[in-house]
Amino acid sequence: MENSTAGEVPRCPLFHGSVGTAPFPGYTHGRHPEICRYGCRPEQEVEGSETTTDKLMREAFEFQDLFHAEFKSSKSTKAERRLEIERQVRLTGTYTHTFEELQHGARVGWRNAPKCANRKVWAELQLLDRRDVHTNEGMFEACLEHFKMAQKKKVTDSFITIFPAAKPGERKGPRVWNDQLIRYAGYRNDDMSIKGDPANLGFTEMIQNKFDWKPPEKRSMFDILPLVLQANPSEPPQMFEIPDTFILQVGIWHPEHPWLGKMGLKWYGVPAVSNFELEVGGLLYTGIPFNGWYADTEVVRDFADEERYDLLPEIAGNMGLDTTRESSLWKDQAILVLNKAVVHSFQHEGVGMVDHHTLINGFYQWYYKEKRERGYCPGNWKWVIPPLAASTSPAYMKLNKMTEYTLKPVYKPAPGWRQYEKAVFGGLDKTKVLHKANVLNLVTEATARFLHRGLKDRVFIFIMYATVSGTTRRYANKLAGILKEGARVEVQDTEEFDPHKSDTVNEKLEKCDVFLFLTSTYGNGVPPHQAHEFETFLAGKNCPALEGKPYAVLGFGCSRYVHFCGGAARFNQLIAGCGAVPFAEVGECDEMGGTKRVFYEWTHNMVERLEELTQRNEYTRIKESLSDIVSEKSLLEHAIPTIQNLSKEDVVAMTLEQILPQARVPQRDAKTSAEFWQVGTVLEVKELLKEASDDEFGSSTCLVRVDISNCGNPPYTPGDHVSIMPENRFYDDELKSFASNLGVDDPDAVFAVRLSDHDLEEGEELAPIIAQVKDKPTTLRMILRWTAGAREKVDAQSCMCLAHYATDAQDVELLTNLSQKKGKIQSVRWYELFDRCPSLSKKIELGLILTLMPLNIPRYYSISSSKRKVGEEVHVTVGKVVYTTPDEVKRLGVASSHMCSIEPGSVMQFQLHPSAFSLPMDNRAPIIMVAAGTGIAPLRGFWQHREMLIEAGVNLGTCVLVFGCRTSTTDFLFEQEINQAVEKGAITRTLLAFSKEGIREYVQHKILGEPELFKELLDHPMCCVYVCGASKMAAGVAEALRSVGGDESFNKIVNDARYYEDVF
């Protein structure tokens, strides 16, 4: 313990403050109670041992010690703040926290919470400061604002709304009666059974009896409870219904179990806890709703526990399990299916959720890091260890000696609604309680200079990386190993970045000659959660050391997703925004295939640029060694399999009937349920053009209706995306020719791809196609139609490899130039490989081609329907793509031609993806919809949804549609539907622009022609703008809206994330 100055209590050098036992754990541990290396022990607080003011001052100064130590404040800053607190307490009996103090106090309270396993991200909690609110209505508006903020990034950020503090020595502050802001009602049936959530039965009955709450006429298992708020304990509480649009709910389903989706299960996406209080620096905050994101087991237990929804027997029944014997382990099987469905559903909707394995392993690592670096960390084993598969983590045994104790700041349980009810209704007449329903009115050449500076010494390269699964870490270390041949290299994980110790990173960035950043992409195109602190650091322009610094970025992602390598794009923007200078293009490694190839190509090009900038011989050596790696055919990225032709007997043994061309569409293997492809049935393909051509290469735009009723009832909302797995169509003579060039006599001959584990290097992954077809009977026809990206370009590394097999000098030159990207050469696509390079015929084997070829790539489309209107269907609007190659050959787009010509009754592989391009949460918000051509697709879902809301009696805001096409008689898509939507009031007004009819006009001209209309809309605080179509059109629309609305209004809409674009 440090010596104390006069008037102070002794304090630990770790600045954790006093250690108590209340509320955690309620007793002092026995044999080894010390919580840190300085011997600090929990002590039970003796009531009355301090005056209210003495306790306030002691805890205020303890928190100031902690705050200023962690922010590395100067002694004078700390002393001035202490004097200010003393002055405030002397004059008023209390004091006021600064925003920074309160936010840090809320964060540290989370860090100190012994029962929470997700404390690893404590420093990312964001404060919504509402200490200015003193009315029930104001509290309700703040709660709605909390919902909006939490859902802005689909519940991947944590927020805490804090209302005014109570008077010192009292607990009489603002109260939220609900234990969570969103909960489902529970009803007692006549037979004494419970419908809905039994956990909320008491609260439901209380608000019915005391607040005259009227449940929906048709009660369900998932009726949202209203909020009961009380800004001042001496004033009556009020009840507020939460508008549906503010409630994010996730439908529970699973593609492998369609019956599960038909159970109608759902759960709310924002777990906003509201029955806790926060004590910081002697002040007690009694109204503090806060949210993180769910752990999967939390939702699973809500459904599975006998005292909750108790759904395991029903699930087991649907699975056909024997529930009469415990030894059948039916509960284990049922809860696993439920767990998978919950995780899949949240992932599908893009809503934040962490699985229990990731959670406990992350906590385990963080806990020991805290003990090592901070010196203390309270914990409660029973709460931290997950209820499922607990013993599969080392934490199960190695954390069982954790000690629970109380540190302040602290979150502690509030008295709860039963105590509030007793206080209010024990002496207050029921008629004096205010009732509030449906309250919706919201206020609502620098590079060279830096490099040449280090010519006399080895160049210092600083590498940072952000990873989720560990892939990016492996490649960061691989890159460091390569570059160490010619430079001094240091590598750092962004997860280890501490904003309060940023001097270390700043120092490295200042001293390094080159900065390299590698990142994966997570969720809806954002960087990994582990990089959040560093991302915030860069976004705040807190990194002057990057000014003029040469840098390069390499991204890792999956091209199946819309925002492929979005994390790399984000960090490239941030680093450039700090003044750094890019010296190489952003690399994009795709887990669908070619990650290693892209990595070496990007590294080769990056090193080549370094050599140009520095003229260092070391880089020449690195580049030459990289060229060997990239070009050497014996060092392919993946092992080459053998092909085993199958006899009829083999075919029968391997159940060939499941994969023959006459059978169902082959289903790709899925690593996770999120990768599972649904199979729907095409109901109708409707031509939308009024003068469509019958020519194969003529214009065509179709509406494709797909039945998804047998897919487990997958949910979607207007504006979401659907990815379609297209069929690579081959003429029969094309297919036979391609097969013959590979030495395959019959493209329908059945074979199996064999590759043993002994053929793989340690940690080596299978080639993408091999991973899908290995050890399964298949045919070349099926692989080329469905599995392989036969119409994709042959990538650079494959060209270099194939050049070793070509025997004609022209073929070798073509492939070599393509591999080095020299000259303006028309690319080669896989299906035309032998036509362009004839000397490869029968020189390469099928196994090599299957190793090199990429997977068939899904194509993304905006959904053109509202599920609320069309039920278990999904509609897609597709314009057929026709293009001409440099040698004047017409070609069709693979996916668009497939979609426009598919026959009703055919099967279609698809996946649904959530999108930020969605209608506003508040239905009364005015919206502007602008589209051209097939850009109208997602807006059709918007007006369909609004039609259904009108039928339900919901009041809607203004909706203006601006649509452009060539003429009113050829390509005015959905004309009749638009007119009907106007008649119903779903669309308030339409403005049409025809570029080939009468006066040549585009959508931006229509906007400029109605300046007063758009100015009024743009000035509305809730106005949302939706622009969909070609990127050139979108740029013109943005310019026109800025012109009529003014910079201030336009910038506010953009900064408030109310301006949405879906462009191509």
N, C-alpha and C positions, 0 to 999 in steps of 0.2 A: 504493500500500500504506500502511496505517496504521502509525504508530509503535507499537512493542510495549513493554509494561512488562517489568520484569526477570523473566526465567525464561520468557517467552513467545516463540513464533515470530511473525514478522510475519504479519498476517492481512489479507485483502482486505475492504474495506468492505461487500462483498456477502455476506460470511459463508459462502461456499460451501465453505470448507475447502481442504485440500490437493488439488491436481489431479494425478491419476496416469494411468498407461497400462495398469494391470492391474486387471481382466481386459480392459478395453476401451480401445483396440483392439489393444493388445499392442505398439504402437510409437508414437513421437512424430511428429506431422505436421510437414511440412517448412516450406514458405515462410512461412505465416502461422499459427503454432501458438497465438497468443493466444486465450483462450476468453472473455475479458470486457474491458471498456474500461480496466480497470486493469492490463492486460498480463500477467495470470496465465497460466502455461504448464504443460502436462502435464510431469511429471518422472518418469522411471523410478525406481522404488523400489530402493534398493540393500540387498540382504539383509544383515543384521548391522550396519547403520549405526546402529541404535538398539537399546537393550535392550528386552525385552518390556514392562517397566513404563513406560519412557519413551514407547514407542509408544502404549501404552494411555492414558497421561495426556494425551499430545498430542491423540490422536483424540477422547478423552472431552471435552476442553475445546473443541476445534473444534466438536463437536456441540452442546455447551452454548451456545457463541456463537450458532450457527444457531438452536437451539431457542428461546432467550430473546429473540433478535431478532425471530423470526417471531411469537412470542406476546406481544411487547411487555411483557416482565416488567420489574419494577423492578431497579435495580442491586443492591439489598440482597438480593432474592430470588435473583438469579443468583450473587452472592458466597456466600450461605449454601449453595447447592447445590454449588458448586465445593468448598467446604470439606468438605462431607459426603462427596463422592466421594473426595477426598484421604484422608480418615480411613478410609473403607472399603478403599481400595487398600492403604494402609499396614498395616492389620490383617489383611486376608485375601488380598491380591494381586489382587483383582477388586472389582467393585461391582455394584449392582443398579439397573437402570432403573426409574423409576416407570412406571405404566401409560401416562400421557400421553406420556412421553418415547419409550417403545417404540412406541406407536401412531404418533406423529408420525415417528419414524425409519423405520418401515415404509412410511409414506406418501411421505416424501421419497425413499426408495430407489426407489420406483416412479417418482416425478417425474424422477429422475436416470437411469432406464433408457433408454439410447440406442436400443435396438432395438424399443421398444414404441411403437405408434402410438395406443394408447388411454390415454395418460398424462393426457389432459385431465381425467379424473375422479379423479386421484390422491388428492385430499383426502377422498374418500368411502370409502376403504378402512377396514374395521372390524376391530379386533383382537379375536381370541378368545384370551385370555391363558391358556395352559396350562403355565406355567413350574412349576406345582406337580406335574406328572406325571413320575414316575420309573420307570414299569413299562411293559412292552409292552402289557398289557391297557389301561392308562390311555391310552396313545397311540391304541389302536384306538377306545376310547369317544370320544376327542376327535375323531377323524376322522369318526365317525358323526354326532357333534354338528355338525361342520362341514357335512356333507351336508344336515342338517336346516335349518341356518341359511341355506345357499346356496339351497335350494329353497323356502324360506318365501315369497319373492316371485318365484318362477319365474326365478331366476338374473338378477335385475336389480340385485343388490347385490354388492359385492366384500368378501371376508373373507380374513383370514390367521390361521391357527392357529400360535402360536409356542410351542415347547417350550423347556426350559432352555438357557441359553447354555453353550458349551464353556469350558473353562478357558483364560484368556489364553495365547496362544502355541501352542495346540493346536487340532486339528480333531476332537477326540474328544467329540462331543455326540450327541444323539438323531438317529437316521437313519430316513428313509423310503426303502426300496430302490427302490420304483416311481418312474418318472419323472413319472407323474401318478397321482392316487389312483384314477382309473377308466381302465382301458385294456382293449382287446380282445385275446384270445389269438391267437397265430399258430402253426399246426401244419404240420410238414413231411409231405407225403403220400408214398406209396411211389414215385410217379413224379417225386419231387423238387419238385413244385409246392407252393405254400403255400396253406393254407386259413385264412382270418381275416386278421389284420393282420400283414404281413411285418415291420413295424417292431418288433414285440414277440416275434418268433420266438425270439431268444436268451433273453430273460427267461422266456418260457414253458418252454423246455427246461430252464433252470436250476432253476426251482421244481419241475418234475417230477422232476429228478434229485436235487436236494439237499433238497427239502422234501416229497417224495412226494406232490405235488399230483396229484389225480385229476380230470382234465377231465370234463365231462358225458359220459354214455354216448353220446349223440348229439351229436357235435361240430358247431358251427355257425360261421358267419363272425363272430359277435358274442358270444362267450363272455367274461364278465367275469373278469378276472384277480384273484386274491386279493391282499391287501396283505401285504408283508413289512416288519415294523417292528422296530426295535432301539433301545430307550430308552437303553442303555448299551453302547458298543462293546466293553467287557470282558465283557459277558454275551451269551448266545446270542440271535439274532433269533427271531421267531415269525411264523408265517403265519396270516392271518385271512381267512376268506371273508366277503365283503360281502353282507349280506342283500339280496335283490332289491328289497325295498320301499324301500331307501335309494338306489336307483339310478334317477335320472330319465333316461329314454330317449325320443327323439323319432323316430317313424316317418317315413321320407322318402317323400313322395308329391306329386303335383301334379294338380289337377283337369283340366288340359288334356291330360294324358298318363296315362291310367288304367293303362297297362302298367307305368309306373314304380313304382306302389305295389305291384304284384305281384312286384317284384324282392326284396321283403322287406328293404330297406335301413333302417337305423336308426343313430342316433348318440347318445352320452350328452350330456346337457345341461349338465353342470357341468365345465368345463375347469379342474381343480384341479391346478396344477403343483406337484410335490414334489421335484424334483431341483435345487433352488437353495439357497444359503445366504444369510443376511442379515448384513451387518456394519454395526453401529451404534455409534458412539462408542467404538470399540476393542474391543467385544465381538462375538463371532461366534456366531450362532444357526444351527445346522446342520439343525434340523428345523423347516421353515416352510411347510407346504402352504398355498397361497393360490389363490384363484379370482377371475376376473373373469367375462366372458361372451365368447362366441365372436364373431369376425369371420367372415362367411360364407365367405370364401376359405379359412379354416383347415380347415373341414369339407369344402369342395369339393376341396381338394388331398388330403385324406385318402382320398377316394374315387377321385380322378382320377389321381394321380401313378403312374407306372409301377412305382415301388418300393414303393407302398402297395397299395390295392385294385385299381387299374388297371381301372376300370369303363367308361372312355370307349368302348372298342370294343363292349361289350355294349349300351350306351346308343345308340350310333350305329346298331347293327344293328336295335334296336327302332324307331328313327326311319326306317329304310329309307335310310340315307345310304351313299354310295359311299366305302368306307374303303380302296379300292385306290390312291387318288391323294391325296397330301398337298394338292395344289392344289384339291381339292374343299372344303377347309376344314371337313371333317367334325368335326375336333376342336373347332373354335370353336363350331360349332352344338351339338355334344353337351354341351360344358362349360357353355354358356349355359343349356340346359334343366336340367342338373344344378344349376347355381347358383340358378335360379329355384325349383326344387323344394326345395332346402335352406332358402332364405329363407322360402318359403311354409310349409313344415312347422314351422319354429320359430315363425313368427308365429301359425300356427294353434293351436299348443299354448300360446301366450303365454309361451314361453321366451325369455329374453334373447338377442338376437343383433343385431349391427350390420352393415349392408351396407358393402362396401368403399368406395363413393362417399362415403357419410356419414362414414365413419371417416377417410379421408384428408383430406377437406375440413375436418372438425373439427380434425384434428391440425394442418393447415396454418395455420389461424387461431390456434390455441392456441400454436403454436411461435413465431410472430411476436409474439404478446402477451407470451410469456415473455421473449423477447429484449428487448422494449421495456420491460417493467415490472420483471422480475427481473434482467435484464442478462446472462443466460447460459442455454444449453439444449443439452445434448449430443444428438446424433442420428446415426443410421446410415441413409443413404439407401436402401441395398439392402434393409434390413429393413422400413423404414417404408412405402415405396412398395408398393401392392398388386400382386399378380402378375397380376391381370386388369384390363383397361381402364386401365392405368397412365397412359398419356399423355393421358387425358381430363381429368385434374386439373391445375391450374396448379402443383401441388406437384411434378409430374414434372420440370420444368425449374428451378423456383425454389428447390427444396430440395437441389439436387445439390451444394451447397457446404457442407452441414452438416458439423460436425466432431464426431468421436467421441472421447470421453475418459472417464475414471473419476472420479466424485465419490462421496464417502461421505456418508451411508449408501448402501450398494450391494448389489444382488442379484448374486451370482456363481454360476457353475455349481458344483454339488457334485461330489465325486469320482465318484459313480455306482455302480450296483449291481455292476458288474464288479470294481471295486476293493474293495467291501465283501465280495463273494463270496471274493475272493482272501484278504482279511484273516481271514475267519472260517474258511473251509474249508482254508486253507493249513496251519493248525496245530491245527484243532479237529475232533475225531472227529464224523462225521455223526450218530451216535447221540445226541450231546449237544444237538443242535438241537431246540428245543421245537416241537411242532406244535399248531396251534390252528385248529379249524374251527367255523364257525357260532356264533361268540361273539356272542350277542344281548342280554346282560343289561345294559342301559344304566341308568346313574344319570341312565338317560337323562331528571238532564237534562243531562247532560254534553255532549251533542251541541250544543245551542244555545250553551252557555258557550264552547265552543271556537270555534264559528263566529263568534259576535258579537265575540270577542276581536280579530278582524281587520277590523272594519267600517271603520276609518279608512284601512286599506290594502286593496289587492287581496287577495282570498282566495287562499291558497297551496294548490294541489291537487297532491299527489304521486301519480304513477301508476307502478306496477310491473307487469311482465308476464312470463309464462313461455311460451315458444313452442317448437315443434318444427319445423314447416314454414315458419314466417314469417307465417302468417295472423294470429295474435294480435298480433304486432309491428305489422303494418299497421293493425290496428284500434286499437291503443294510440296510435299516432301520429295516426290520424284523430280519435280522441277528444280528444287533446291540442289538435289544431288547432281543434276546435269550442269547447272550454272556454277557450281563450286569449282569446276575445272578452270574457270577464268575469272572468278569474282569472289568476294567475301559476301556470304549470304546469311541472312537471319530470317527465321519463319516464326510467325505468331498467329495464334487462333484469336479471332475477334471475340470469342466467348470469354477470353481472359482479359479483355479490355475493360478497365475500370475508369469511368469518367472522372472520378475524384483523384485518380492517379494518372491523368492523361499526359503528364509531363514526360513519362517514360516513352510513350509512343511518339509524342511530338519531337523528342530528342532523336529518336531513330529516323523519323521522317526528315528531320533537319539535316542529319548527317548522311543519310543514304543518297546515292547518286541516281538510283532508279527505284521506283515503287511499283510493285506488281500486286494485283488483287485478284483472288480467285474466289468465286462464290457459287453456291447452288441456288436453286429457286424453290420456294415453298408455297403451297396453297395457291392463291389466286394471283400468281406472278410476283410475289414479294420475296425479299431476301429472307434467309433463315432467321428464326426468332433469336438465335444466338448472336446475331449481328446487330440487334436492335440498338444497343448502347452506342456502338461505333457509327451506325447510321445516323442516329440523333446528333452525335458529336459533329459529323461532317455537315449535316443539314444546318446546324447552327453556325456554320462558317468559323468553327473554333480551331481551325488548323492552318495558321499562316505558313507553317513549314512546307505546305504543298504548293505554295505560290511558285510557278515556273518549273515545278518538278516534273520530269518525264515519267510517264506511267503507262501501264497497259492492264487490261482486264480480260480475264478468261472466265466464262460462265459454264455451268453444268445444269442441264435440265432435261426435259422430255418433250419432244415435239408433238406428242399427243395433246398437250394442253395449249390453250389459246395463247397464253402469255409465256411462250417458250423463252427460257433464259431471261425472264423479266427481272430477276435479282441482279444479273450482270448489268442490264440496261440502267437499273436504278443507281447502282454504285458508280457506274461510268459517269452518269449525270452529276452525282454528288461530288465526285473527285474533281471533275472538270470545273464544277461550280466553285471549288476552293482555289482555282487558279492553276491547277496542274495541267500539263501539256501531254496529250496522247501521242505516242510514237508508234503504235501498232493498232490494228483494228481489233475490236472486241471479238474474242473467240467464243464459239457456241458449241459445246460438246453435248451430244444427244444420246441419252441412254437407250434410245431405240436402235442405236447402231452407230459405230464409228467413233466412240469416245476417245479411244487411244489414238486413232488416226488423226482426229482433229487436234488432240493435245499436242502430238508431235509436229503437225503442220503449223499450228499456231506458235509453238516454241521455236521451230525452225525460222519462221518469218520474223518473229520478235527478235531472235538472236541476230538475224541478218540485218535488221534495222539498227541494232546495237553496234554491230561491226561497222556499218556505214557512218554512224555518229561518232564512234570512238577510234576507229582504225586500230583496234586492239587485236593482236595476233591470237590471244586466247579465244576470242569469239570465233575466229576462223576455224580453229580446231574443234570447237563445240559444234559449229554449223556442219562441218564435214562429218563428224560422228553422227549427228542427227540425220544427215542425208543418207548415211548407211542404214540407219534404223528405218527411215521412211521408205527407202527404195528396195531394200533387200527382201526378196520374195520368201526367203526361208524364215523371216521374222514377221510373219503375218500376225495380225491382231488376235486371231483365234485359231485354234487347232482345226485341221481339216478332217472331216469325218469320212468313214467308209460307207459305201452304199451296198446294201444287201437286197438283191432281188428276191421276192417272196413267191413261193409256190402257192397253189390253191389251198394246200393243207395249212400253210403258214397263215394265209389270209383268213381261213375259218378260225384258226386258233386265236388270232388277234382281233376278232370281231370286226372284220373289214366293213360290214354293212353300215357301220356308224360313220364311215368317212368316204364312201364311194360318191361319185358326182351326183348320183340320184338321191343321196341322203341329204340331211339338213346341212345348212351352211356350217363349215368347220369352225368350232369355237377355239379361239386362242387360249393357251394356258394363261392364267392370271396369277401373278405373284400376290396380289391383294384383291379384295372384293372391289376396290375402286377401279381395277383394271378389267373387270368382268364386262364382256360385251353382251348387251341385250339383243335378242332377236325378235323383231316385230314383223307384222304382216302388212304388206302394202294394200290399202283399201282402194285407192283411186289415184290416178295421175291425170290431173286436169290442165289442159293447155290454157294459159291466161292471155296470150297474145291474140288479138282479134284477126290478124292476118298472118298466121303462122305458116312457115314453109314446110313442105313435105320432104324437101331435100335433106339428106343426111347432115349436110353442113349448113343448113339454113337456120334462121333464128328460131328460138323456142324458149319460152319461160313457163315453167309448170309449177302447180301446187300439188305436192305429194302428201297424201294422208296416210299415216301409218298407225295401225292398231297396236297398242302396247298393253292390252288388257291381260295378257298372259306373262307379263314381265315383272310381276310383284308390285304393281301400282306405283311406279317411280314418280316422285313429285317433280314439278317444274313450275316456274312462274313466268309471266310475259317478259320477254327480253333475254331469257336464258338461251344457251347455245346447245346445239346437238351436233355431235360428231358422227359422221357416216363412214363406214368402212366400205369403200367402193370395190366393185369387181373389175379386174383388168380383163377387158374383152379382147379375145384373139380370134381371128379367122382361123379355121381349122388348118389351112395350108401354112399359115404363119407359125402355128404351134408345132406342127410336124417338122417344119424346117428348123426351128430353134432346137427341138429335141435331137434331130439328126446331127446338128453341128456339135452337140455334146456327146454324141455316140449312143444316144438313147433311141432305140427303134420305135417304141410305142409310147407316146406321152401318157397313155392310160395304164401302162404297166405298173403294177404295185411293187413298192420297195419300202425298205425301212432305213433310216439314217442311224448309224451306229457310231458311238464315241464313248469310250470308257473313261473313268476318272483318271486312269493311269496316263491317258493321252494329254491331260491338262496340267499346266504348271500350277503351282500353289497360288491360290487366289484368282486364277484365270477364269473368266466367265465364258459361257458359250456364245457363239455368234448368234445374233438375234433370230434368224430363221431356224438355225439348228436347235435353239432352245424351244422353239414351238413344235417342231416335228420329230425330234429325237425319239427313237424307239417306238414310233407309231407308224402303222402302215399308211402310206399315202401315195399320191401319184404326182408326176411333174405337172400335169394339167391343173390339179388342185392347188399346188404351191404357187404356180404362176398366176392363177386367177385370183386367189384370195390372200395368200400369205406374203408373197414377195412384192416388193415395189418395182415391178417389172418395167413400169413406165417412167421411173426416176432416172436422173442423170447418173452416169458412172462417176464416182467421186475420184479425187486426185490420187489417193493412195492405191485404189483398185486399178486405176490406169497404169500406175507405175509397176504394180505387180504383174498385170496382164502383158505389159510390154516385154517382160522376160520370156513370154511364151510365143509372142508373134514372130513369124519367120520372114515376113515381107518388110523391106526397109521403110516403105511409106506407112505401114501400120505401126511400126515401132516409133517412127517420128511423130505420128498423130497422137499416140498414147502418151509418149514422153512429154510432148508439148502440153497436152491436157493436164498431165500430172503436175507440171510446173506452171500451169496457167499462163503460158506464153502465147502471145498473139491473139487475134480475134478469130478463134476457131469455134465452129458450131459444136456444141457438146454432143456426146454420144449417150444415148439412153440404152438401158440394158436389153430391151426387146429387139433393138436394131444392132446389137453389138457385132454380130457376125456379118451383117450386110456392110457395115462400115469398116470392119477389120477382118476380111475373109481368111487371112492366114491363121487366124485363131481356131478355125473350124477343126474339130476333133483333136485339138492340141491341149485343151483344158477339160478337166473332168467335172462331172456334175457336183461332186463334193466341194470342189473349189468355188464354183459359181454360187452354190448355196451358202458358202461361208462369206463370200464377198458381198452378195446382194443385200440391200437393206430390206426392212419390213415394209409392207404396204402401209402407207400413211393415211390415217383418217382425215377427212375434210370436215371443216367446221362451218356450220350454218346457224344463222339466227332463227330461233323458233318463231313460227308465224301463227301461233294460236295461244288461246288462254285455256288452261285445263278446266277452269271454272265453267267455260262454255262448251268445249268439245268433249269433255269427259276423258275417257281412257284412250285418247288419240294424241298424236303430235303431228303438227303440220309444218312442212318445210317448203319455202319458195326457192326455186332453182332456175337460174338462167344458164342455158347451155353455152359453154365456152368453146369457141372456134378460133384457132390461131394458125398462122402460116409460118413454116420454118424458113430459114435463110435460103434454102434451095427450092423455095416456092411449092412446098408440099403442105396441103391442108391437114391439120390435126384437130382432134376433139379433146376437150378436157376429160380426164379419166372419170372423175366423180360426177360432173354435171351431165355428161352423156349417159352415164349409167343411170342416174336418177331420172332423167327425162324420158328414158326408153324402157324403164323397168315395167314389167307387167303386173297388174293387180293380182294378188294372191302370192306373189313372190315374197321371200323372206328378205329382211334387211337388218344388218348388224348396226347397232347404234349405241351411243352413250349420251347421257344428258349432263350438262355442265352449268353450274350457277354462274351468273354474270352480274356485274355491278350496274349494267344497263337496265335499270328497273324503275317502276313507277314510284312516286314519292310516298313516304309513309303516311302523310296527311292527305286524305282524298280531296280536301278543299284547296290544295295547292294548284295554282294555274300552271298549265304545261304548254310548251311550244314544241311541236313535232315537225322536223324537216327531213325530207327524204327525196331521193331521185332514183328512178328505175327500181331495181330489186331491193334497194335500200328500204323500201316500204315494208319489207318482210316482218321485222320485229314490231313495227307500229300496228300491224294488224292485230297482234296479240293484245296490245294496249287498248285499242278501241273495243275489242271483244270483251275484255275484262271490265271496262267502264260500262258497257251495256248491261253486264250482269249485276254490277253494283247498283245501277239505276233501278233495275228490276227488284232489287232488295231494299229499295227505299233510301239509299245512301245519297247524301248531297255531295255533288262533285264541283270542283273548280273549273274554270274556263279551259278549253282545249282547242288550240289552233293548229291545224294541219297545213303545212306547205309542202306540196308534192310536185315534182317535175318529171317529165318524160318527153318523148319526141313529139307525138301527136295524140289527140284525143281519140283517134279512130284506130290506132294500131297498138300502142303499148301503155294505155291508161289502165294499170293493174288495179283490180278490186274496185272498179268504179261503182258498181251497184252496191257493194258492201259499204263503201264510204258514204254513199248517199243515204243508206239506211241508218248508218251510225249518226249522221247529222240529224235525221228525223227523230231518232230516239234521244238525242241530246248528249250522246257519248262524245261527239265532236261538235264543238260550238261553231267553228267556222273553218272553211277550206279556202286555200289560195292555190291556184293551179298555174304552172308554168310549162309551156310547150315550146321546145327548142326548134322544131321543124314545122311549125304551124303558125301562120300569121306573123305577128311581130315576134322576133326571136327573143325568148325570155328564158332565164334560169331562175332557180329558187331564190337566189340572193337578190335578184331584181324585184321579186315580189315582196321581200322583206323591206327593201329600201323604198318601195312604193307605199308602204303603210307605216310610216315612222311613228305616228301617234299611238297606234295599236300596240306595236312592239315595245315602245318606250314605257307605256303603262304596265305591260306585262313584266318587263324586265325589272322595273322598279319595285315589284311586289316582293316582299321578303321571303316568300316561299316558292317563287317561280322556279320551275325546272325546265331545262332545255334538252331535247333529244335530237341528235343529228345522225343520220345513217345513210351511207352511200360511199361514193368514191372520195378519196382523201383530198383531191383537188376541189371538189364541190364543198367539202367540209371546211376547207380553208376560206373559201369565198363566203360561206354562211357566217363563219366567225367574224370575218371582217365587216360584213353587213350588219350583224347584230351589235357589234361594237360601235359602229357608226351611228345607228339609230338610238341605242341605249346610253351611249357615253361610256368612257373608260371606267368610271367609278362603279356603275351598275353592273357592267359586263365583268369586270375583275372580281367583284364581290360574288357573283354567281359561280365563277370559276373557282375562286378560293374557298367557297363554301361547299365545293363538290356537288353543285347542282347543275353542272354542265356536263352532259354525257355524249360521248361519241362512240359509234360502232361503225368504223370505216374500213375500207379495203382498197 
